[in-house]
Amino acid sequence: MSGILPLHFGKLSKLKLLALGFNHFEGSLPPSLMNCTNLVEIHMAANNLEGDISMVNFSKLSQLSKLDLVRNHFTGTFPTSLYSCHSLKAIRLSNNSTEGQIQPEILSLKSLSFLSLGGLTNITGAMNILMHCKSLQVLIISYSFKGEEMPVDEGMVDFGGFQNLRSLTLYYCEFTGQMPLWLSKLKNVEILILEGCKLTGPIPRSLGTLPKLFFLFLVDNQISGEFPKELCGLPRLVHEPTTDQVEDYIELPIYTDAGRTYPRRLSNWPPTISVSFNHIHGRIPTEIGQMHLLHNLGLAGNYFSGNIPEQISNLKNLENLSLSMNHLSGNIPLSLANLNFLKYFNVSYNNLEGPIPTSTQLQSFNASAFEGNSELCGSPLHNECLPIKGIDADNKNNQGVDNEHDFPWLYIFIALGFIVGFWGSVWFFNC
C-alpha cells in the first residue's frame, strides 16, 4: 500500500492496533492519530514516513505498549512525550535520521524491555542511564557515538546495572577504545553483538565466564591479540541449557536486511561465535572443540596461523565454518568430513597444502571455497594432486608452518563477497 495516511484517524476511537509496516506510506504521522487513546500498538516499520518525531505528542496514548517506526525518514530527537506513556514495553526508532542523547526521564518507563535507537551521542551518559532500566532485556544502538571513547570500568562506577539485559547490540557505533571489562558483568546476557565499532585491543578473557552467552558477534573491528581459549568454555556452548532457562519472547521481531525474521525467542537463535575481519593472531586454540553446541564459527580475515585444529571436527552441530583470509598452513584435516551439517565452508586464501579430503561433503562446495592456496589440490579445484615422494604428509600436517605473508589486494573483493554471501544470512542490518 502507498500514499499518505488519512488525516482523520482520530475518529477511530476504539482502535487498539495499527499495523501498516512494510508498505510505501509517506508524509507525516497525522496529529489526529494521537486522539486514538485506546491504541496499544503502533507498527509502521519500513515505510517512507518523515517529519520531526520530537514534535509528535504521544502523551495521550496512556495504553501504548509498542511503538515501532524503524526504517523511515524521521528527524529530530527522542520524543519527550513518550515519557508519559508508562505502559510502553518496546520502542524502536532506529534507522531514521534522529539524533540526540538519552535522557534520565526514560527511567520512568518501568516496563520498557525492548529499546532500539540510532544517532545518539554521549555513550557514557547513555550507558549510565540505561543500566538502571531494570526491565530492559533487549538494547540495540546503531550508528551512534562516532569518535567517542567506549566507557571503561573507571567510567562505570559501582557497576551493577543491566541485570536483566539478555541482548546487547552496538552496531556500527564508531567509538574508540578497547572492549571494557564491565561487559563481563552482564550475567544474563545471551547475545552480545559489537559489530563495526572500531574496537581495539584484546578480547577480554573474562567474557568466557558469562553463564548464558551463546551468541558472540565481534565482526569488523580492530581487535588484536590471540583468541582467548576461555571463550571455548562458555557454558551455553558446551552444555545443553537447564530447564530453568528463560524462554519468553522478545517484544518485537528483528529483521535481516533481506527481510528475514529472527526468532522472537532468543534461545532459538543459532549458537554463534564470529570474530571475522579483525587483527587476531596466533593459533586457533585446540580447546575450540569443546563447543559442541556451536552452529556458526567465523574466524575469517584475521592473522591466524598454524594448522586447522583436528578438534573442530568435534563440533557436530556446525553449519557454517569460515577460516578464509588467514595464515593457516598444513593439510585440511580428514576429520572435517565428520561435519555432516555444514552448509557453508571456506578456507580460501591461506597457505594450505595437500589434497582436499576425498569422498566427503567438502567436495560439494564450490572451488572458490579453496582458492588462494597454491599448494592445495584435488576436487573441486582443477589442479590434480601429484604423488607425494619421501614426505610423510600426516607428519607435515602436525608440524605446520607459521608463515607470515601479506594479504593480496584481491582480499578486499573476496571479503565483500564473503559478507554478502554468508554473514548476510547470519546478521541483520535493520534492528
For each residue, the residues with C-beta under 8 A, 3 or more apart:
1: 20 23 24 25
2: 23 24 25 26
3: 24 25 26
4: 25 26 27
5: 9 20 25 27 29 30 33 49
6: 9 30
7: 30 32
8: 11 30 32
9: 5 6 12 15 30 32 33 35 36
10: 13 30 32 33 34 35 36
11: 8 32
12: 9 15 36
13: 10 35 36 37 38
14: 38
15: 9 12 18 36 38 39
16: 38 39 40 41 63
17: 39 40 41 43
18: 15 33 36 39 41 42 43 44
19: 41 43
20: 1 5 23 25 43 44 47
21: 43 44 45 46 47 68
22: 45 46 47 259
23: 1 2 20 46 47
24: 1 2 3 47 48
25: 1 2 3 4 5 20 44 47 48 49
26: 2 3 4 47 48 49 50
27: 4 5 49 50 51
28: 49 50 51
29: 5 33 44 49 51 56
30: 5 6 7 8 9 10 33
31: 34 56 57
32: 7 8 9 10 11 35
33: 5 9 10 18 29 30 36 39
34: 10 31 56 57 58 59 60 61
35: 9 10 13 32 60
36: 9 10 12 13 15 18 33 39 61
37: 13 60 61 62 63
38: 13 14 15 16 63
39: 15 16 17 18 33 36 42 61 63 64
40: 16 17 63 64 65 66 87
41: 16 17 18 19 64 65 66 67
42: 18 39 64 66 67 68 69
43: 17 18 19 20 21 66 68
44: 18 20 21 25 29 47 49 68 69 72
45: 21 22 68 69 70 71 72 92
46: 21 22 23 70 71 72 430
47: 20 21 22 23 24 25 26 44 71 72
48: 24 25 26 72 73
49: 5 25 26 27 28 29 44 69 72 73 74
50: 26 27 28 72 73 74 75
51: 27 28 29 55 56 74 75 76
52: 55 56 74 75 76
53: 56 69 74 75 76 77 78 79 93 96 98
54: 76 77 78 79 80
55: 51 52 76 79
56: 29 31 34 51 52 53 79 81
57: 31 34 60 81
58: 34 61 64 67 79 81 82 84 85
59: 34 81 84 85
60: 34 35 37 57
61: 34 36 37 39 58 64 85
62: 37 84 85 86 87
63: 16 37 38 39 40 87
64: 39 40 41 42 58 61 67 85 87 88
65: 40 41 87 88 89 90 111
66: 40 41 42 43 88 89 90 251 252
67: 41 42 58 64 82 88 90 91 92 93
68: 21 42 43 44 45 90 92 252
69: 42 44 45 49 53 72 74 92 93 96
70: 45 46 92 93 94 95 96 116 430 431
71: 45 46 47 95 96 430
72: 44 45 46 47 48 49 50 69 95 96
73: 48 49 50 96 97
74: 49 50 51 52 53 69 93 96 97 98
75: 50 51 52 53 96 97 98
76: 51 52 53 54 55 79 98 99 100
77: 53 54 98 99 100
78: 53 54 82 93 98 100 102 103 106 117
79: 53 54 55 56 58 76 82
80: 54 83 103 105
81: 56 57 58 59 84 85
82: 58 67 78 79 85 88 91 109
83: 80 103 105 106 108 109
84: 58 59 62 81
85: 58 59 61 62 64 81 82 88 109
86: 62 108 109 110 111
87: 40 62 63 64 65 111
88: 64 65 66 67 82 85 91 109 111 112
89: 65 66 111 112 113 114 135 251
90: 65 66 67 68 112 113 114 115 251 252
91: 67 82 88 112 114 115 116 117
92: 45 67 68 69 70 114 115 116 140 252 431
93: 53 67 69 70 74 78 96 98 116 117 118
94: 70 116 117 118 140 141 142 430 431
95: 70 71 72 118 142 430 431
96: 53 69 70 71 72 73 74 75 93 118 119
97: 73 74 75 119
98: 53 74 75 76 77 78 93 117 118 119
99: 76 77 119 120 121
100: 76 77 78 119 120 121
101: 120 121 122 125 126
102: 78 106 117 120 122 125 126 129 130
103: 78 80 83 106 129
104: 107 129
105: 80 83 108
106: 78 83 102 103 109 112 129 130 133
107: 104 129 132 133
108: 83 86 105
109: 82 83 85 86 88 106 112 133
110: 86 134 135
111: 65 86 87 88 89 135
112: 88 89 90 91 106 109 115 133 135 136
113: 89 90 135 136 137 138 250 251
114: 89 90 91 92 136 137 138 250 251 252
115: 90 91 92 112 130 133 136 138 139 140
116: 70 91 92 93 94 138 139 140 141 142 252 431
117: 78 91 93 94 98 102 120 140 141 142 144
118: 93 94 95 96 98 141 142 143 144
119: 96 97 98 99 100 143 144
120: 99 100 101 102 117 123 126 141 144 145
121: 99 100 101 144 145 148
122: 101 102 125 126 145 148
123: 120 126 127 144 145 148 149 150 151 173 175
124: 127 128 148 151 155
125: 101 102 122 128 129
126: 101 102 120 122 123 129 130 141 145
127: 123 124 130 131 151 156
128: 124 125 131 132 151 156
129: 102 103 104 106 107 125 126 132 133
130: 102 106 115 126 127 133 136 139 161 162
131: 127 128 156 159 160 161 162
132: 107 128 129 161
133: 106 107 109 112 115 129 130 136
134: 110 163 164
135: 89 110 111 112 113 164
136: 112 113 114 115 130 133 139 162 164 165
137: 113 114 164 165 166 167 250
138: 113 114 115 116 165 166 167 250 251
139: 115 116 130 136 162 165 167 168 169
140: 92 94 115 116 117 167 169 171 254 431
141: 94 116 117 118 120 126 144 145 169 170 171 173
142: 94 95 116 117 118 169 170 171 172 173 431
143: 118 119 146 171 172 173
144: 117 118 119 120 121 123 141 173
145: 120 121 122 123 126 141 148 173 174 175
146: 143 173 174 175
147: 174 175 176
148: 121 122 123 124 145 175 176
149: 123 175 176 177
150: 123 175 176 177 178 179 180 197 199
151: 123 124 127 128 155 156 180 182
152: 155 156 177 178 180 181 182
153: 156 159 180 181 182
154: 157
155: 124 151 152
156: 127 128 131 151 152 153 159 180 182
157: 154
158:
159: 131 153 156 182 185
160: 131 163 185
161: 130 131 132
162: 130 131 136 139 165 168 186 189
163: 134 160 187 188
164: 134 135 136 137 188
165: 136 137 138 139 162 168 186 188 189
166: 137 138 188 189 190 191 212 246 250 266
167: 137 138 139 140 189 190 191 192 193 250 266
168: 139 162 165 183 186 189 191 192 193
169: 139 140 141 142 191 193 194 195 431
170: 141 142 173 193 194 195 197
171: 140 141 142 143 193 195 196 197 429 431
172: 142 143 195 196 197
173: 123 141 142 143 144 145 146 170 196 197
174: 145 146 147 196 197 198
175: 123 145 146 147 148 149 150 197 198
176: 147 148 149 150 198 200
177: 149 150 152 180 199 200 201
178: 150 152 199 200 201 202
179: 150 183 194 199 201 202 203 204 207 223
180: 150 151 152 153 156 177 183 204
181: 152 153 184 185 204 206
182: 151 152 153 156 159 185 186
183: 168 179 180 186 189 192 204 207
184: 181 204 206 207 209 210
185: 159 160 181 182
186: 162 165 168 182 183 189 192 210
187: 163 210 211 212
188: 163 164 165 166 212
189: 162 165 166 167 168 183 186 192 210 212 213
190: 166 167 212 213 214 215 236 266 267 269
191: 166 167 168 169 213 214 215 217 266 269
192: 167 168 183 186 189 207 210 213 215 216 217
193: 167 168 169 170 171 215 217 427
194: 169 170 179 197 199 217 218 221
195: 169 170 171 172 217 218 219 220 221 427
196: 171 172 173 174 219 220 221
197: 150 170 171 172 173 174 175 194 221
198: 174 175 176 221 222
199: 150 177 178 179 194 218 221 222 223
200: 176 177 178 221 222 223 224
201: 177 178 179 223 224 225
202: 178 179 205 223 224 225 226 228
203: 179 207 218 223 225 227 228 231 275 280
204: 179 180 181 183 184 207 228
205: 202 208 228 230 231
206: 181 184 209 230
207: 179 183 184 192 203 204 210 213 216 228 230 231
208: 205 228 230 231 232 233 234
209: 184 206 230
210: 184 186 187 189 192 207 213 234
211: 187 235 236
212: 166 187 188 189 190 235 236 245
213: 189 190 191 192 207 210 216 234 236
214: 190 191 234 236 237 269 271 272 293
215: 190 191 192 193 269 270 271 272
216: 192 207 213 231 234 272 273 274 275
217: 191 192 193 194 195 272 274 427
218: 194 195 199 203 221 223 274 275 278
219: 195 196 274 275 276 277 278 298 423 427
220: 195 196 276 277 278
221: 194 195 196 197 198 199 200 218 277 278
222: 198 199 200 278 279
223: 179 199 200 201 202 203 218 275 278 279 280
224: 200 201 202 278 279 280 281
225: 201 202 203 228 280 281 282
226: 202 280 281 282 283
227: 203 231 275 280 282 284 285 299 304
228: 202 203 204 205 207 208 225 231
229: 232 233 285 287
230: 205 206 207 208 209 233
231: 203 205 207 208 216 227 228 234 273
232: 208 229 237 285 287 288 289 290 291
233: 208 229 230 238 287 290
234: 208 210 213 214 216 231 237 238 291
235: 211 212 238 239
236: 190 211 212 213 214 239 241 271 293
237: 214 232 234 271 273 290 291 292 293 294
238: 233 234 235 290 291 292 293
239: 235 236 293
240: 293
241: 236 245 267
242: 245
243:
244:
245: 212 241 242 267
246: 166 267
247: 265 267
248: 265
249: 264 265
250: 113 114 137 138 166 167 254 264 265 266
251: 66 89 90 113 114 138
252: 66 68 90 92 114 116
253: 261 262 264
254: 140 250 261 262 428 431
255: 259 260 261 262 428 430
256: 259 260 261 262 424 425 427 428 429 430
257: 424 428 429 430
258: 424 425
259: 22 255 256
260: 255 256 425 428
261: 253 254 255 256 264
262: 253 254 255 256 269 428
263: 266 268 269
264: 249 250 253 261
265: 247 248 249 250 268
266: 166 167 190 191 250 263 269
267: 190 241 245 246 247
268: 263 265
269: 190 191 214 215 262 263 266 272
270: 215 295 296 319 426
271: 214 215 236 237 291 293 294 295 296 317
272: 214 215 216 217 269 294 295 296 297 298 426
273: 216 231 237 291 294 296 297 298
274: 216 217 218 219 296 297 298 299 322 423 426
275: 203 216 218 219 223 227 278 280 298 299 302
276: 219 220 298 299 300 301 302 322 418 423
277: 219 220 221 300 301 302 415
278: 218 219 220 221 222 223 224 275 301 302
279: 222 223 224 302 303
280: 203 223 224 225 226 227 275 299 302 303 304
281: 224 225 226 302 303 304 305
282: 225 226 227 303 304 305 306
283: 226 304 305 306 307 309
284: 227 288 299 304 306 308 309 312 323 328
285: 227 229 232 288 309
286: 289 309 310 311
287: 229 232 233 290 311
288: 232 284 285 291 297 309 311 312 315
289: 232 286 309 310 311 312 313 314 315
290: 232 233 237 238 287 314
291: 232 234 237 238 271 273 288 294 315
292: 237 238 314 315 316 317
293: 214 236 237 238 239 240 271 317
294: 237 271 272 273 291 297 315 317 318
295: 270 271 272 317 318 319 320
296: 270 271 272 273 274 318 319 320 426
297: 272 273 274 288 294 312 315 318 320 321 322
298: 219 272 273 274 275 276 320 322 422 423 426
299: 227 274 275 276 280 284 302 304 322 323 326
300: 276 277 322 323 324 325 326 346 415 418
301: 276 277 278 324 325 326 411 415 418
302: 275 276 277 278 279 280 281 299 325 326
303: 279 280 281 282 326 327
304: 227 280 281 282 283 284 299 323 326 327 328
305: 281 282 283 326 327 328 329 402 403 404
306: 282 283 284 328 329 330 400 402
307: 283 328 329 330 331 333 397 398 400
308: 284 312 323 328 330 332 333 336 347 352
309: 283 284 285 286 288 289 312 333
310: 286 289 313 333 335
311: 286 287 288 289 314
312: 284 288 289 297 308 309 315 318 321 333 335 336 339
313: 289 310 333 335 336 337 338 339
314: 289 290 292 311
315: 288 289 291 292 294 297 312 318 339
316: 292 338 339 340 341
317: 271 292 293 294 295 341
318: 294 295 296 297 312 315 321 339 341 342
319: 270 295 296 341 342 343 344
320: 295 296 297 298 342 343 344 345 422 426
321: 297 312 318 339 342 344 345 346
322: 274 276 297 298 299 300 344 345 346 418 422
323: 284 299 300 304 308 326 328 346 347 350
324: 300 301 346 347 348 349 350 369 372 414 418
325: 300 301 302 348 349 350 407 411 414 415 418
326: 299 300 301 302 303 304 305 323 349 350
327: 303 304 305 350 351 402 403 404 405
328: 284 304 305 306 307 308 323 347 350 351 352
329: 305 306 307 350 351 352 353 400 401 402 403
330: 306 307 308 352 353 354 396 397 398 399 400 401
331: 307 352 353 354 355 393 394 396 397
332: 308 336 347 352 354 356 357 362 376
333: 307 308 309 310 312 313 336 357 397
334: 337 357
335: 310 312 313 338
336: 308 312 313 332 333 339 357 360 362
337: 313 334 357 359 360 361 362
338: 313 316 335
339: 312 313 315 316 318 321 336 342 361
340: 316 361
341: 316 317 318 319
342: 318 319 320 321 339 345 361 362
343: 319 320
344: 319 320 321 322 421 422
345: 320 321 322 342 362 365 369
346: 300 321 322 323 324 365 368 369 418 422
347: 308 323 324 328 332 350 352 369 370 373
348: 324 325 368 369 370 371 372 373 414
349: 324 325 326 371 372 373 407 408 410 411 414
350: 323 324 325 326 327 328 329 347 372 373
351: 327 328 329 373 375 401 403 405
352: 308 328 329 330 331 332 347 370 373 375 376
353: 329 330 331 373 375 376
354: 330 331 332 375 376 377 385 393 396 397
355: 331 358 376 377 378 385
356: 332 362 363 370 376 377 378 379 380 381
357: 332 333 334 336 337 360 362 363
358: 355 363 378 379
359: 337 363
360: 336 337 357 363
361: 337 339 340 342 364 365
362: 332 336 337 342 345 356 357 365
363: 356 357 358 359 360 378 379 380
364: 361
365: 345 346 361 362 369 370 380
366: 369 380
367: 370 371 380 381 382
368: 346 348 371
369: 324 345 346 347 348 365 366 380
370: 347 348 352 356 365 367 373 376 380 381
371: 348 349 367 368 381
372: 324 348 349 350 408 410 414
373: 347 348 349 350 351 352 353 370 376
374:
375: 351 352 353 354
376: 332 352 353 354 355 356 370 373 381
377: 354 355 356 381 383 384 385 386
378: 355 356 358 363 381 384 385
379: 356 358 363
380: 356 363 365 366 367 369 370
381: 356 367 370 371 376 377 378
382: 367
383: 377
384: 377 378
385: 354 355 377 378
386: 377
387:
388: 391 393
389:
390:
391: 388 396
392: 395 396
393: 331 354 388 396 397
394: 331 397 398
395: 392 398 399
396: 330 331 354 391 392 393 399
397: 307 330 331 333 354 393 394 400
398: 307 330 394 395
399: 330 395 396
400: 306 307 329 330 397
401: 329 330 351
402: 305 306 327 329
403: 305 327 329 351
404: 305 327
405: 327 351
406:
407: 325 349 411
408: 349 372 411
409: 412
410: 349 372 413 414
411: 301 325 349 407 408 414 415
412: 409 415 416
413: 410 416 417
414: 324 325 348 349 372 410 411 417 418
415: 277 300 301 325 411 412 418 419
416: 412 413 419 420
417: 413 414 420 421
418: 276 300 301 322 324 325 346 414 415 421 422 423
419: 415 416 422 423 424
420: 416 417 424
421: 344 417 418 424
422: 298 320 322 344 346 418 419 425 426
423: 219 274 276 298 418 419 426 427
424: 256 257 258 419 420 421 427
425: 256 258 260 422
426: 270 272 274 296 298 320 422 423
427: 193 195 217 219 256 423 424
428: 254 255 256 257 260 262 431
429: 171 256 257
430: 46 70 71 94 95 255 256 257
431: 70 92 94 95 116 140 142 169 171 254 428
